[in-house]
Amino acid sequence: MILVKWALFYCVAAMTMLQSAWAITPAVDSGGTSTPLTSTSATIERGGMITAISFDKGTVAIDGVTYPLAIYFKVHAANGLETSRQNLREGVPIRFSTVKDTVGGKERIVEIWIANGNSRLPKK
C-alpha cells in the first residue's frame, strides 16, 4: 500500500511539472518545424536617403518616412561586407529590407545596405 501511494505521488508530481513545460512549447506546423510565437511575413526591399536616425529611439527616417529598427539588424557596406551601424547617418543613400510582424502588424527594418554613388536604388 505504501508503494502504491509513493508511485501515485511521483506520477502526480511528474504530470504537474510536465504540464507547465507543455504550456510554453511553440506550435509545430505541418512541415515539422517549430513556429516562433512572433512570426513575420515576407521581406520587402526598398531604398532611399536617410533623413534622420536615432539609435536611442530605435528609428530611422528614410525619405521622410520613419521606420522602427529591429532589435538585431544588419548593416552592409557597398561592397556587401557587414559593417558598423555608425556608418549610417543623414544623407546616406541606402537599400533596406523590412518585415511585417504578423502579431503586431508593424514593419521593422532588419537589414540595411549602404549604396554607393553608382548603384541604383529600388523604386518604392
C-alpha positions as CSV (number, residue, x, y, z in Angstrom):
1,M,0.0,0.0,0.0
2,I,2.8,2.4,0.8
3,L,4.5,1.6,-2.5
4,V,1.3,2.5,-4.4
5,K,1.0,5.8,-2.5
6,W,4.6,6.7,-3.4
7,A,4.1,5.7,-7.1
8,L,0.9,7.8,-7.2
9,F,2.7,10.8,-5.6
10,Y,5.6,10.6,-8.2
11,C,3.1,10.3,-11.1
12,V,1.1,13.4,-9.9
13,A,4.4,15.4,-9.4
14,A,5.7,14.4,-12.8
15,M,2.4,15.4,-14.5
16,T,2.4,18.7,-12.7
17,M,5.9,19.6,-13.8
18,L,5.4,18.5,-17.4
19,Q,2.1,20.3,-17.8
20,S,3.8,23.7,-17.3
21,A,6.5,22.8,-19.8
22,W,3.8,21.8,-22.4
23,A,2.2,25.3,-22.0
24,I,5.3,27.1,-23.3
25,T,6.2,24.8,-26.2
26,P,5.9,26.6,-29.5
27,A,3.4,25.3,-32.0
28,V,4.6,22.9,-34.7
29,D,3.4,23.4,-38.3
30,S,2.6,20.7,-40.8
31,G,6.2,20.7,-42.0
32,G,7.5,19.6,-38.7
33,T,9.5,22.7,-37.9
34,S,8.9,25.0,-34.9
35,T,7.0,28.2,-35.5
36,P,8.1,31.1,-33.3
37,L,5.5,32.9,-31.3
38,T,6.1,36.1,-33.2
39,S,6.5,35.1,-36.8
40,T,7.0,37.5,-39.7
41,S,5.7,37.8,-43.2
42,A,7.6,38.2,-46.4
43,T,10.6,40.5,-46.7
44,I,10.1,43.8,-48.6
45,E,13.1,45.6,-50.2
46,R,13.1,49.4,-50.6
47,G,15.6,52.2,-50.9
48,G,16.0,55.9,-50.2
49,M,18.1,58.5,-48.5
50,I,18.4,58.6,-44.7
51,T,16.8,61.9,-43.5
52,A,17.0,61.2,-39.7
53,I,18.3,58.5,-37.5
54,S,18.0,57.8,-33.7
55,F,19.6,54.7,-32.3
56,D,18.3,55.7,-28.8
57,K,14.7,55.6,-30.1
58,G,15.5,52.7,-32.5
59,T,14.2,54.5,-35.6
60,V,15.4,55.7,-38.9
61,A,13.6,58.1,-41.3
62,I,14.1,57.4,-45.0
63,D,12.8,60.0,-47.4
64,G,10.8,61.4,-44.5
65,V,9.1,58.1,-43.6
66,T,10.0,56.8,-40.1
67,Y,10.7,53.1,-39.7
68,P,11.5,51.2,-36.5
69,L,14.7,49.2,-36.4
70,A,14.6,45.5,-35.5
71,I,16.4,44.7,-32.2
72,Y,19.1,42.9,-34.2
73,F,19.6,44.4,-37.7
74,K,22.5,44.0,-40.1
75,V,24.3,46.8,-41.9
76,H,26.3,46.1,-45.1
77,A,28.8,48.3,-46.8
78,A,28.6,49.0,-50.6
79,N,30.9,46.0,-51.1
80,G,28.4,43.7,-49.4
81,L,30.5,43.1,-46.3
82,E,28.9,43.6,-42.9
83,T,29.8,47.0,-41.3
84,S,29.1,49.1,-38.2
85,R,25.8,50.9,-37.7
86,Q,27.9,54.0,-37.0
87,N,28.2,54.4,-40.8
88,L,24.5,55.2,-41.0
89,R,24.0,59.0,-40.9
90,E,21.8,61.6,-42.6
91,G,22.2,62.0,-46.3
92,V,23.5,58.4,-46.9
93,P,21.7,56.5,-49.7
94,I,20.6,53.0,-48.6
95,R,18.7,50.0,-49.6
96,F,16.8,48.2,-46.8
97,S,14.6,45.2,-46.1
98,T,11.6,45.3,-43.8
99,V,9.4,42.5,-42.4
100,K,5.9,42.9,-41.1
101,D,5.3,41.3,-37.7
102,T,2.2,39.2,-38.2
103,V,1.3,39.5,-34.5
104,G,1.6,43.3,-34.1
105,G,1.4,44.3,-37.8
106,K,4.4,46.7,-37.5
107,E,7.1,46.8,-40.2
108,R,10.7,46.7,-38.9
109,I,13.9,47.2,-40.7
110,V,16.0,44.0,-40.5
111,E,18.8,44.7,-43.0
112,I,20.4,47.8,-44.5
113,W,22.8,48.1,-47.4
114,I,24.8,51.3,-47.8
115,A,24.5,52.2,-51.5
116,N,27.5,53.7,-53.3
117,G,27.1,56.6,-55.8
118,N,26.8,54.3,-58.8
119,S,24.1,52.0,-57.5
120,R,20.5,52.5,-58.4
121,L,18.0,52.4,-55.5
122,P,15.0,50.2,-55.9
123,K,11.7,52.0,-56.6
124,K,9.2,52.3,-53.8
